[in-house]
């Protein structure tokens, strides 16, 4: 019975601690979410261009070396 009470206490304690941590979470506003989304899309586009250029140069270099 003591073991059951211990498990119950641990479970209740976990839920209380989780609730405290959830109250500390900062949820972004719609404006902040939109700004972050634009930044992610922009950086993804820039990285895609960069990788595309590197791939193009690498393919040209390998074709030049192989004849």
DRENTORKOL-3810 file (N, C-alpha, C; in nm, 4 decimals):
REM DRENTORKOL-3810
@n.u->0.0818; n.v->-0.1197; n.w->0.0000; ca.u->0.0000; ca.v->0.0000; ca.w->0.0000; c.u->0.0863; c.v->0.1262; c.w->0.0000
@n.u->0.1979; n.v->0.1191; n.w->0.0722; ca.u->0.2873; ca.v->0.2353; ca.w->0.0753; c.u->0.3463; c.v->0.2629; c.w->-0.0619
@n.u->0.3710; n.v->0.1530; n.w->-0.1345; ca.u->0.4272; ca.v->0.1696; ca.w->-0.2691; c.u->0.3271; c.v->0.2406; c.w->-0.3607
@n.u->0.2000; n.v->0.2061; n.w->-0.3479; ca.u->0.0954; ca.v->0.2695; ca.w->-0.4276; c.u->0.0848; c.v->0.4176; c.w->-0.3935
@n.u->0.0902; n.v->0.4516; n.w->-0.2652; ca.u->0.0855; ca.v->0.5917; ca.w->-0.2237; c.u->0.2057; c.v->0.6683; c.w->-0.2771
@n.u->0.3215; n.v->0.6026; n.w->-0.2785; ca.u->0.4422; ca.v->0.6666; ca.w->-0.3308; c.u->0.4271; c.v->0.6979; c.w->-0.4793
@n.u->0.3747; n.v->0.6000; n.w->-0.5556; ca.u->0.3531; ca.v->0.6220; ca.w->-0.6989; c.u->0.2505; c.v->0.7326; c.w->-0.7220
@n.u->0.1457; n.v->0.7329; n.w->-0.6432; ca.u->0.0424; ca.v->0.8353; ca.w->-0.6559; c.u->0.1000; c.v->0.9729; c.w->-0.6247
@n.u->0.1786; n.v->0.9821; n.w->-0.5187; ca.u->0.2420; ca.v->1.1088; ca.w->-0.4827; c.u->0.3350; c.v->1.1561; c.w->-0.5937
@n.u->0.4147; n.v->1.0653; n.w->-0.6496; ca.u->0.5057; ca.v->1.1013; ca.w->-0.7581; c.u->0.4284; c.v->1.1519; c.w->-0.8804
@n.u->0.3172; n.v->1.0863; n.w->-0.9105; ca.u->0.2364; ca.v->1.1284; ca.w->-1.0255; c.u->0.1774; c.v->1.2661; c.w->-1.0047
@n.u->0.1220; n.v->1.2905; n.w->-0.8861; ca.u->0.0634; ca.v->1.4213; ca.w->-0.8562; c.u->0.1722; c.v->1.5279; c.w->-0.8569
@n.u->0.2879; n.v->1.4969; n.w->-0.8004; ca.u->0.3989; ca.v->1.5918; ca.w->-0.7971; c.u->0.4451; c.v->1.6258; c.w->-0.9391
@n.u->0.4511; n.v->1.5248; n.w->-1.0263; ca.u->0.4913; ca.v->1.5477; ca.w->-1.1646; c.u->0.3939; c.v->1.6420; c.w->-1.2353
@n.u->0.2654; n.v->1.6192; n.w->-1.2172; ca.u->0.1640; ca.v->1.7038; ca.w->-1.2817; c.u->0.1754; c.v->1.8477; c.w->-1.2314
@n.u->0.1964; n.v->1.8655; n.w->-1.1009; ca.u->0.2116; ca.v->2.0009; ca.w->-1.0458; c.u->0.3338; c.v->2.0705; c.w->-1.1055
@n.u->0.4468; n.v->2.0001; n.w->-1.1114; ca.u->0.5686; ca.v->2.0588; ca.w->-1.1676; c.u->0.5524; c.v->2.0900; c.w->-1.3158
@n.u->0.4855; n.v->2.0010; n.w->-1.3883; ca.u->0.4624; ca.v->2.0244; ca.w->-1.5312; c.u->0.3754; c.v->2.1477; c.w->-1.5508
@n.u->0.2734; n.v->2.1650; n.w->-1.4671; ca.u->0.1845; ca.v->2.2806; ca.w->-1.4776; c.u->0.2619; c.v->2.4098; c.w->-1.4517
@n.u->0.3522; n.v->2.4085; n.w->-1.3526; ca.u->0.4350; ca.v->2.5265; ca.w->-1.3234; c.u->0.5218; c.v->2.5602; c.w->-1.4440
@n.u->0.5826; n.v->2.4598; n.w->-1.5052; ca.u->0.6682; ca.v->2.4845; ca.w->-1.6218; c.u->0.5865; c.v->2.5360; c.w->-1.7403
@n.u->0.4665; n.v->2.4825; n.w->-1.7589; ca.u->0.3821; ca.v->2.5298; ca.w->-1.8687; c.u->0.3407; c.v->2.6755; c.w->-1.8498
@n.u->0.3281; n.v->2.7185; n.w->-1.7258; ca.u->0.2908; ca.v->2.8583; ca.w->-1.7013; c.u->0.4038; c.v->2.9541; c.w->-1.7359
@n.u->0.5273; n.v->2.9016; n.w->-1.7498; ca.u->0.6422; ca.v->2.9854; ca.w->-1.7840; c.u->0.6611; c.v->2.9999; c.w->-1.9356
@n.u->0.5876; n.v->2.9231; n.w->-2.0128; ca.u->0.6040; ca.v->2.9219; ca.w->-2.1585; c.u->0.5542; c.v->3.0525; c.w->-2.2180
@n.u->0.6336; n.v->3.1069; n.w->-2.3129; ca.u->0.5926; ca.v->3.2275; ca.w->-2.3857; c.u->0.5388; c.v->3.1839; c.w->-2.5210
@n.u->0.4121; n.v->3.2090; n.w->-2.5437; ca.u->0.3518; ca.v->3.1765; ca.w->-2.6713; c.u->0.3585; c.v->3.3008; c.w->-2.7600
@n.u->0.4150; n.v->3.2874; n.w->-2.8804; ca.u->0.4302; ca.v->3.4045; ca.w->-2.9671; c.u->0.2952; c.v->3.4566; c.w->-3.0175
@n.u->0.2935; n.v->3.5851; n.w->-3.0425; ca.u->0.1739; ca.v->3.6469; ca.w->-3.0992; c.u->0.1656; c.v->3.6100; c.w->-3.2478
@n.u->0.0518; n.v->3.6314; n.w->-3.3092; ca.u->0.0408; ca.v->3.6038; ca.w->-3.4534; c.u->0.1424; c.v->3.6846; c.w->-3.5355
@n.u->0.1697; n.v->3.8080; n.w->-3.4935; ca.u->0.2672; ca.v->3.8902; ca.w->-3.5652; c.u->0.4075; c.v->3.8294; c.w->-3.5551
@n.u->0.4453; n.v->3.7855; n.w->-3.4347; ca.u->0.5762; ca.v->3.7232; ca.w->-3.4165; c.u->0.5865; c.v->3.5925; c.w->-3.4951
@n.u->0.4789; n.v->3.5175; n.w->-3.4995; ca.u->0.4772; ca.v->3.3923; ca.w->-3.5751; c.u->0.4950; c.v->3.4192; c.w->-3.7238
@n.u->0.4279; n.v->3.5217; n.w->-3.7749; ca.u->0.4404; ca.v->3.5562; ca.w->-3.9164; c.u->0.5828; c.v->3.6010; c.w->-3.9490
@n.u->0.6415; n.v->3.6827; n.w->-3.8633; ca.u->0.7788; ca.v->3.7293; ca.w->-3.8856; c.u->0.8770; c.v->3.6126; c.w->-3.8875
@n.u->0.8625; n.v->3.5212; n.w->-3.7928; ca.u->0.9516; ca.v->3.4056; ca.w->-3.7875; c.u->0.9334; c.v->3.3168; c.w->-3.9105
@n.u->0.8098; n.v->3.3029; n.w->-3.9557; ca.u->0.7825; ca.v->3.2215; ca.w->-4.0745; c.u->0.8475; c.v->3.2823; c.w->-4.1975
@n.u->0.8392; n.v->3.4132; n.w->-4.2111; ca.u->0.9010; ca.v->3.4817; ca.w->-4.3255; c.u->1.0523; c.v->3.4639; c.w->-4.3225
@n.u->1.1117; n.v->3.4744; n.w->-4.2047; ca.u->1.2568; ca.v->3.4559; ca.w->-4.1926; c.u->1.2956; c.v->3.3140; c.w->-4.2336
@n.u->1.2209; n.v->3.2147; n.w->-4.1875; ca.u->1.2520; ca.v->3.0749; ca.w->-4.2202; c.u->1.2387; c.v->3.0511; c.w->-4.3701
@n.u->1.1324; n.v->3.1011; n.w->-4.4314; ca.u->1.1137; ca.v->3.0825; ca.w->-4.5759; c.u->1.2243; c.v->3.1532; c.w->-4.6535
@n.u->1.2596; n.v->3.2739; n.w->-4.6113; ca.u->1.3670; ca.v->3.3473; ca.w->-4.6788; c.u->1.5000; c.v->3.2759; c.w->-4.6697
@n.u->1.5365; n.v->3.2302; n.w->-4.5505; ca.u->1.6635; ca.v->3.1586; ca.w->-4.5350; c.u->1.6641; c.v->3.0262; c.w->-4.6098
@n.u->1.5495; n.v->2.9606; n.w->-4.6159; ca.u->1.5400; ca.v->2.8360; ca.w->-4.6921; c.u->1.5639; c.v->2.8625; c.w->-4.8403
@n.u->1.5074; n.v->2.9702; n.w->-4.8911; ca.u->1.5265; ca.v->3.0068; ca.w->-5.0319; c.u->1.6735; c.v->3.0394; c.w->-5.0593
@n.u->1.7365; n.v->3.1152; n.w->-4.9704; ca.u->1.8778; ca.v->3.1508; ca.w->-4.9878; c.u->1.9653; c.v->3.0258; c.w->-4.9861
@n.u->1.9390; n.v->2.9349; n.w->-4.8927; ca.u->2.0178; ca.v->2.8110; ca.w->-4.8850; c.u->1.9957; c.v->2.7246; c.w->-5.0093
@n.u->1.8733; n.v->2.7218; n.w->-5.0610; ca.u->1.8458; ca.v->2.6437; ca.w->-5.1819; c.u->1.9255; c.v->2.7008; c.w->-5.2998
@n.u->1.9301; n.v->2.8327; n.w->-5.3124; ca.u->2.0105; ca.v->2.8943; ca.w->-5.4192; c.u->2.1575; c.v->2.8607; c.w->-5.4020
@n.u->2.2084; n.v->2.8735; n.w->-5.2791; ca.u->2.3497; ca.v->2.8457; ca.w->-5.2528; c.u->2.3829; c.v->2.6998; c.w->-5.2867
@n.u->2.3030; n.v->2.6066; n.w->-5.2384; ca.u->2.3291; ca.v->2.4655; ca.w->-5.2663; c.u->2.3152; c.v->2.4341; c.w->-5.4150
@n.u->2.2214; n.v->2.4985; n.w->-5.4813; ca.u->2.2066; ca.v->2.4788; ca.w->-5.6249; c.u->2.3296; c.v->2.5261; c.w->-5.7009
@n.u->2.3840; n.v->2.6409; n.w->-5.6613; ca.u->2.5054; ca.v->2.6917; ca.w->-5.7267; c.u->2.6249; c.v->2.6004; c.w->-5.6998
@n.u->2.6403; n.v->2.5556; n.w->-5.5774; ca.u->2.7514; ca.v->2.4661; ca.w->-5.5432; c.u->2.7385; c.v->2.3357; c.w->-5.6216
@n.u->2.6182; n.v->2.2821; n.w->-5.6310; ca.u->2.5961; ca.v->2.1590; ca.w->-5.7065; c.u->2.6294; c.v->2.1797; c.w->-5.8543
@n.u->2.5863; n.v->2.2919; n.w->-5.9088; ca.u->2.6132; ca.v->2.3213; ca.w->-6.0497; c.u->2.7633; c.v->2.3275; c.w->-6.0753
@n.u->2.8360; n.v->2.3981; n.w->-5.9897; ca.u->2.9821; ca.v->2.4101; ca.w->-6.0060; c.u->3.0492; c.v->2.2735; c.w->-5.9903
@n.u->3.0029; n.v->2.1939; n.w->-5.8919; ca.u->3.0627; ca.v->2.0623; ca.w->-5.8704; c.u->3.0391; c.v->1.9712; c.w->-5.9906
@n.u->2.9191; n.v->1.9733; n.w->-6.0451; ca.u->2.8892; ca.v->1.8903; ca.w->-6.1618; c.u->2.9750; c.v->1.9330; c.w->-6.2802
@n.u->2.9861; n.v->2.0633; n.w->-6.3018; ca.u->3.0706; ca.v->2.1122; ca.w->-6.4132; c.u->3.2161; c.v->2.0712; c.w->-6.3947
@n.u->3.2661; n.v->2.0790; n.w->-6.2708; ca.u->3.4054; ca.v->2.0438; ca.w->-6.2436; c.u->3.4290; c.v->1.8945; c.w->-6.2670
@n.u->3.3368; n.v->1.8110; n.w->-6.2221; ca.u->3.3532; ca.v->1.6661; ca.w->-6.2420; c.u->3.3454; c.v->1.6322; c.w->-6.3890
@n.u->3.2547; n.v->1.6910; n.w->-6.4615; ca.u->3.2445; ca.v->1.6651; ca.w->-6.6074; c.u->3.3712; c.v->1.7118; c.w->-6.6788
@n.u->3.4283; n.v->1.8221; n.w->-6.6365; ca.u->3.5520; ca.v->1.8730; ca.w->-6.6965; c.u->3.6671; c.v->1.7763; c.w->-6.6695
@n.u->3.6730; n.v->1.7240; n.w->-6.5475; ca.u->3.7811; ca.v->1.6315; ca.w->-6.5122; c.u->3.7682; c.v->1.4965; c.w->-6.5843
@n.u->3.6454; n.v->1.4509; n.w->-6.6031; ca.u->3.6242; ca.v->1.3204; ca.w->-6.6645; c.u->3.6223; c.v->1.3274; c.w->-6.8170
@n.u->3.6215; n.v->1.4452; n.w->-6.8697; ca.u->3.6323; ca.v->1.4554; ca.w->-7.0132; c.u->3.5030; c.v->1.4837; c.w->-7.0754
END
